[in-house]
């Protein structure tokens, strides 16, 4: 075997969001020729994570960046991969300066939210990865408007989806029915599942408007919310249809998460901010669930990049359209199952092995350009292409416009509800966001 590359992942915390799930998957799959460790800038969050991190060196700096120098020397780090929003924040600016002074050979970034960093320190980063074509397209537009000049260093590398890990936990039809019974779900009920963090910034009240319409059109529907904010739980429980909604706690264990998905028939997805990469949609795809989503072009919107309308899911942009889409899938079981089968095929495009191997090849090639002798490194044994290609990225805006118009009834998305409703929830959400950030809403099992 050739030389070993020491790779250090850096994130703000160790939580259960899509960013941290991607790190875990990379740690699990990028093994040949790599030795990896993970450092969290805010180490207090590690205790709230139920991830199995056994066998992984995990460090917490507790916001003490001075400790990073000793860590880099002790780990003999070759390359650092930052997982961040993308914008220039004081903590990341200071970290980049320290990495430069520590003479780390190469610095990479997973740009989670497609935001440009306008500080001088951004130039220290060798390669930036965006999580989807949509996020990259939105980044390029923001970069143009802000005068950002380093777009040539940016490309797309999707989150790595651990298909194998979910596939190991597939239930037989008998086991699934028995488990549904245990959860109090009837044989003939159509279960609609929404999975997310209990963070109102990621929540969408779109589903609150759609729910009563769904129940009116689909009498056998049952909605399961995993990770609903406390304020929404209280509001839903006060509604006449609240007894048709189940609230399940967040899970960090993939086996339990796979069980949740398999209790459902359809994944329902809605978020105020949309997604730069919809992990929950693709996880559900892996287990054969079609998804119903709405477009959010005012922010992140890659859920409509992943879901092909009327192929592996449905895009529905108004609450009434959303309910009609659910009614359609309930009435045409054969079509629903076909969409689920196509969803499984779609998920394979994002499998962890190919994504992490592309990442590894990029890291090694960059280190070679900087003078490291890694010609015999395992990452160079196969020529993993960078996907999507630059040509795909340059032409994606046309495809994106088409996807925006491909929706149930052809209705385009509308941001938010009426002013009174938005003001009401805004006041509640300010309090809840503060509580969430301090961890009072965490319920990991």
Order of alpha helices (4+ residues) and beta strands (2+ residues): beta-alpha-beta-beta-alpha-beta-alpha-beta-beta-alpha-beta-alpha-alpha-beta-alpha-beta-alpha-beta-alpha-beta-alpha-beta-alpha-beta-alpha-alpha-alpha-alpha-alpha
